[in-house]
Every structure is written in structure tokens, then in C-alpha cells.
Amino acid sequence: MQKLGYLPYAYSDFIFSTIAEEWGFLGVASVILLFGLIALIGYRIARHAPDLFGFLLAIGLTNLIALQALLHVAVNLALVPTTGVTLPFISYGRSSLLVCLAAVGILINIARQTGRRVE
């Protein structure tokens, strides 16, 4: 009911509240759990990076996704003012999706380089 008349941009800026309305606690818990899992895997990739540049790059890309998700959830819970930040991988936003997919691709490349040390 909220998404039909009250929430502005229910498909992008307030997608988390739409998920909460339609899926309830299980939907919210699964979204938060999945973003926590993405952050955990990203930090693990950073810890095992072959060099300092890979470490810093993996930390930065993981923070890009995790902090964007955290900020989106905080906006939807009315803890911070509305910022227009989309929820990574879920919201309707092509440029945000492109940046997040590129970040995950680079993280995967860093993880693949873990076994090979370049000297």
C-alpha cells in the first residue's frame, strides 16, 4: 500500500522499504544477510591479495558496495536524510548497476591473482 501513493521513487530510492512491505522480515533479513556476505567475501579477498595495491583496491571496492547498501538502508529507516543512493544490484539504476558489477568483476580478478605472486 505504501509504494502506491506515499513513497517517492519506490523502485529505486526506497526499494528496501518496498521489499520490507512485500516480503516482510524474511525479505529484509535475507537482503541484509546477502550484503553482509558480499562484504565478508570482499574483505577476505582483500586480506589474501597478492600486493598492497590489490589489498587497497579490494578494500575500496568492497566499501563502495557495502557502504552504499548501508546508506540506502539507513535512508529507508529514516536514520539519515534522503540522499538518492540506490541499493546495489537491486534498485532500478543503470549506472549504479554498471559500477557495482564492474567492482565485483575487479574483486573476482583480485581473488584469481591470489595464487600467483608477481615479483
Backbone as CSV, one residue per row, in Angstrom:
resi,resn,N_x,N_y,N_z,CA_x,CA_y,CA_z,C_x,C_y,C_z
1,MET,0.806,-1.194,0.000,0.000,0.000,0.000,0.855,1.266,0.000
2,GLN,1.977,1.226,0.702,2.827,2.402,0.796,3.431,2.780,-0.543
3,LYS,3.815,1.795,-1.308,4.520,2.074,-2.552,3.620,2.705,-3.604
4,LEU,2.299,2.554,-3.472,1.388,3.059,-4.485,1.097,4.542,-4.346
5,GLY,1.257,5.120,-3.176,0.882,6.512,-3.052,1.772,7.356,-2.163
6,TYR,2.532,6.751,-1.301,3.263,7.538,-0.315,4.741,7.679,-0.634
7,LEU,5.382,6.617,-1.028,6.824,6.634,-1.236,7.196,7.198,-2.601
8,PRO,8.043,8.222,-2.625,8.542,8.681,-3.918,9.642,7.735,-4.413
9,TYR,9.648,7.422,-5.685,10.656,6.552,-6.296,10.766,5.214,-5.557
10,ALA,9.652,4.541,-5.423,9.630,3.261,-4.701,10.445,2.189,-5.405
11,TYR,10.753,2.380,-6.669,11.507,1.390,-7.440,13.012,1.616,-7.374
12,SER,13.463,2.745,-6.825,14.907,2.975,-6.762,15.340,3.468,-5.386
13,ASP,14.936,4.657,-4.996,15.421,5.234,-3.745,14.858,4.552,-2.504
14,PHE,13.695,3.948,-2.619,13.064,3.317,-1.463,12.719,1.857,-1.751
15,ILE,13.581,1.184,-2.471,13.318,-0.216,-2.814,13.401,-1.113,-1.580
16,PHE,14.212,-0.750,-0.620,14.331,-1.565,0.595,13.017,-1.574,1.371
17,SER,12.346,-0.431,1.443,11.055,-0.402,2.136,9.990,-1.149,1.340
18,THR,10.102,-1.145,0.015,9.178,-1.926,-0.803,9.393,-3.421,-0.577
19,ILE,10.655,-3.832,-0.475,10.963,-5.231,-0.163,10.420,-5.591,1.217
20,ALA,10.573,-4.675,2.166,10.073,-4.928,3.518,8.562,-5.049,3.537
21,GLU,7.887,-4.234,2.739,6.431,-4.287,2.713,5.929,-5.567,2.061
22,GLU,6.593,-5.990,0.995,6.088,-7.141,0.257,6.598,-8.480,0.803
23,TRP,7.823,-8.532,1.288,8.407,-9.803,1.729,8.496,-9.927,3.245
24,GLY,8.374,-8.825,3.966,8.393,-8.872,5.424,9.789,-9.078,5.990
25,PHE,9.819,-9.652,7.175,11.084,-9.831,7.886,12.047,-10.737,7.130
26,LEU,11.540,-11.792,6.516,12.424,-12.706,5.793,13.099,-12.021,4.607
27,GLY,12.402,-11.163,3.912,12.993,-10.435,2.797,14.056,-9.460,3.260
28,VAL,13.762,-8.723,4.316,14.729,-7.761,4.854,15.957,-8.481,5.399
29,ALA,15.731,-9.547,6.150,16.858,-10.292,6.721,17.720,-10.909,5.638
30,SER,17.100,-11.417,4.582,17.902,-12.020,3.516,18.695,-10.983,2.748
31,VAL,18.131,-9.806,2.504,18.872,-8.745,1.815,20.062,-8.301,2.654
32,ILE,19.839,-8.073,3.939,20.932,-7.650,4.820,21.980,-8.752,4.945
33,LEU,21.544,-9.993,5.037,22.479,-11.115,5.123,23.326,-11.236,3.858
34,LEU,22.717,-11.064,2.703,23.461,-11.162,1.449,24.476,-10.032,1.290
35,PHE,24.107,-8.821,1.687,25.086,-7.737,1.617,26.199,-7.918,2.642
36,GLY,25.870,-8.480,3.801,26.915,-8.814,4.766,27.858,-9.875,4.231
37,LEU,27.306,-10.847,3.518,28.115,-11.894,2.903,29.022,-11.322,1.812
38,ILE,28.494,-10.410,1.012,29.319,-9.752,-0.013,30.469,-8.999,0.642
39,ALA,30.175,-8.281,1.733,31.228,-7.540,2.432,32.263,-8.491,3.036
40,LEU,31.813,-9.567,3.630,32.729,-10.538,4.239,33.644,-11.163,3.190
41,ILE,33.085,-11.549,2.064,33.894,-12.139,0.991,34.860,-11.104,0.421
42,GLY,34.402,-9.865,0.262,35.289,-8.817,-0.254,36.461,-8.547,0.675
43,TYR,36.212,-8.516,1.971,37.311,-8.297,2.921,38.243,-9.504,2.976
44,ARG,37.708,-10.676,2.772,38.563,-11.874,2.717,39.449,-11.843,1.486
45,ILE,38.895,-11.406,0.367,39.702,-11.250,-0.848,40.798,-10.229,-0.611
46,ALA,40.470,-9.142,0.066,41.477,-8.118,0.345,42.582,-8.648,1.242
47,ARG,42.212,-9.446,2.214,43.224,-9.986,3.133,44.211,-10.892,2.420
48,HIS,43.760,-11.601,1.405,44.617,-12.531,0.684,45.159,-11.955,-0.625
49,ALA,45.046,-10.655,-0.803,45.517,-10.024,-2.046,47.028,-10.178,-2.170
50,PRO,47.539,-10.302,-3.401,48.965,-10.560,-3.589,49.876,-9.367,-3.294
51,ASP,49.346,-8.153,-3.358,50.192,-6.979,-3.108,49.376,-5.886,-2.423
52,LEU,50.050,-4.786,-2.071,49.391,-3.694,-1.363,48.326,-3.025,-2.226
53,PHE,48.610,-2.862,-3.507,47.624,-2.240,-4.401,46.355,-3.082,-4.486
54,GLY,46.491,-4.383,-4.612,45.327,-5.263,-4.647,44.543,-5.220,-3.347
55,PHE,45.261,-5.145,-2.230,44.625,-5.045,-0.922,43.789,-3.775,-0.822
56,LEU,44.408,-2.645,-1.160,43.702,-1.368,-1.054,42.548,-1.277,-2.045
57,LEU,42.739,-1.801,-3.242,41.683,-1.792,-4.243,40.506,-2.651,-3.795
58,ALA,40.784,-3.819,-3.247,39.710,-4.704,-2.782,38.959,-4.090,-1.596
59,ILE,39.672,-3.462,-0.695,39.023,-2.781,0.432,38.135,-1.654,-0.074
60,GLY,38.631,-0.867,-1.004,37.852,0.247,-1.538,36.608,-0.200,-2.283
61,LEU,36.739,-1.217,-3.104,35.581,-1.698,-3.862,34.548,-2.363,-2.961
62,THR,35.018,-3.071,-1.952,34.093,-3.682,-1.002,33.360,-2.609,-0.208
63,ASN,34.086,-1.592,0.217,33.448,-0.490,0.935,32.466,0.267,0.046
64,LEU,32.773,0.368,-1.241,31.868,1.032,-2.177,30.499,0.359,-2.159
65,ILE,30.490,-0.946,-2.217,29.223,-1.684,-2.252,28.578,-1.728,-0.864
66,ALA,29.357,-2.037,0.157,28.798,-2.212,1.497,28.278,-0.902,2.082
67,LEU,29.020,0.173,1.910,28.571,1.454,2.463,27.395,2.027,1.691
68,GLN,27.341,1.762,0.402,26.186,2.192,-0.387,24.930,1.458,0.083
69,ALA,25.053,0.171,0.340,23.908,-0.592,0.850,23.521,-0.125,2.253
70,LEU,24.507,0.122,3.093,24.238,0.589,4.448,23.552,1.954,4.437
71,LEU,24.002,2.843,3.578,23.397,4.169,3.489,21.966,4.075,2.970
72,HIS,21.730,3.211,2.002,20.375,3.038,1.475,19.433,2.519,2.560
73,VAL,19.890,1.548,3.328,19.058,1.008,4.403,18.822,2.072,5.467
74,ALA,19.830,2.868,5.792,19.673,3.933,6.789,18.679,4.990,6.319
75,VAL,18.673,5.313,5.034,17.698,6.260,4.497,16.298,5.691,4.614
76,ASN,16.135,4.415,4.306,14.817,3.800,4.359,14.296,3.629,5.784
77,LEU,15.195,3.573,6.746,14.789,3.501,8.145,14.657,4.882,8.772
78,ALA,14.834,5.931,7.970,14.730,7.328,8.395,15.782,7.687,9.445
79,LEU,16.957,7.077,9.348,18.054,7.416,10.256,18.884,8.567,9.729
80,VAL,18.924,8.727,8.420,19.621,9.838,7.766,18.682,10.432,6.714
81,PRO,18.938,11.679,6.296,18.074,12.285,5.279,18.181,11.558,3.937
82,THR,17.177,11.732,3.106,17.147,11.096,1.803,18.297,11.596,0.943
83,THR,19.053,10.655,0.380,20.236,11.006,-0.393,20.139,10.602,-1.851
84,GLY,19.257,9.713,-2.198,19.144,9.261,-3.582,20.108,8.148,-3.936
85,VAL,20.687,7.497,-2.946,21.616,6.401,-3.191,20.814,5.126,-3.418
86,THR,21.139,4.413,-4.479,20.406,3.196,-4.799,20.951,2.011,-4.012
87,LEU,20.147,0.964,-3.918,20.582,-0.279,-3.294,21.309,-1.102,-4.342
88,PRO,22.583,-1.417,-4.123,23.360,-2.113,-5.159,22.703,-3.413,-5.605
89,PHE,22.717,-3.639,-6.901,22.226,-4.852,-7.564,20.708,-5.016,-7.539
90,ILE,19.977,-4.175,-6.826,18.533,-4.357,-6.689,17.754,-3.180,-7.261
91,SER,18.174,-1.959,-6.952,17.434,-0.781,-7.393,17.476,-0.598,-8.895
92,TYR,16.496,0.144,-9.379,16.447,0.480,-10.794,17.380,1.656,-11.024
93,GLY,18.566,1.387,-11.481,19.549,2.407,-11.773,20.650,1.793,-12.605
94,ARG,20.711,2.177,-13.862,21.643,1.506,-14.764,23.097,1.847,-14.454
95,SER,23.403,3.107,-14.171,24.798,3.468,-13.926,25.294,2.870,-12.609
96,SER,24.451,2.828,-11.599,24.828,2.220,-10.331,25.069,0.723,-10.500
97,LEU,24.213,0.076,-11.266,24.379,-1.351,-11.516,25.670,-1.620,-12.274
98,LEU,25.974,-0.786,-13.244,27.200,-0.953,-14.024,28.447,-0.809,-13.149
99,VAL,28.459,0.174,-12.274,29.607,0.388,-11.390,29.752,-0.773,-10.405
100,CYS,28.652,-1.242,-9.848,28.723,-2.358,-8.895,29.162,-3.650,-9.569
101,LEU,28.689,-3.902,-10.777,29.125,-5.096,-11.494,30.604,-5.019,-11.861
102,ALA,31.074,-3.819,-12.241,32.498,-3.643,-12.529,33.334,-3.861,-11.257
103,ALA,32.838,-3.379,-10.122,33.547,-3.576,-8.853,33.648,-5.053,-8.503
104,VAL,32.580,-5.797,-8.698,32.609,-7.229,-8.409,33.541,-7.948,-9.382
105,GLY,33.556,-7.527,-10.634,34.473,-8.127,-11.604,35.928,-7.906,-11.226
106,ILE,36.248,-6.717,-10.763,37.622,-6.446,-10.334,37.954,-7.244,-9.076
107,LEU,36.992,-7.366,-8.162,37.223,-8.190,-6.967,37.491,-9.646,-7.337
108,ILE,36.759,-10.160,-8.307,36.993,-11.536,-8.756,38.379,-11.672,-9.370
109,ASN,38.806,-10.669,-10.114,40.146,-10.702,-10.701,41.219,-10.679,-9.614
110,ILE,41.026,-9.891,-8.581,41.986,-9.865,-7.469,42.019,-11.233,-6.781
111,ALA,40.858,-11.851,-6.620,40.814,-13.182,-5.993,41.511,-14.216,-6.852
112,ARG,41.411,-14.102,-8.159,42.095,-15.058,-9.044,43.602,-14.870,-9.011
113,GLN,44.072,-13.676,-8.739,45.504,-13.395,-8.692,46.138,-13.809,-7.370
114,THR,45.341,-14.232,-6.418,45.858,-14.566,-5.084,46.884,-15.695,-5.139
115,GLY,46.675,-16.696,-5.955,47.590,-17.829,-6.016,48.875,-17.508,-6.763
116,ARG,48.850,-16.476,-7.592,50.020,-16.113,-8.403,50.660,-14.840,-7.862
117,ARG,51.851,-14.929,-7.400,52.566,-13.761,-6.902,53.525,-13.265,-7.984
118,VAL,53.381,-12.016,-8.352,54.257,-11.416,-9.372,55.397,-10.725,-8.663
119,GLU,56.617,-11.018,-9.086,57.781,-10.403,-8.442,58.597,-9.620,-9.429
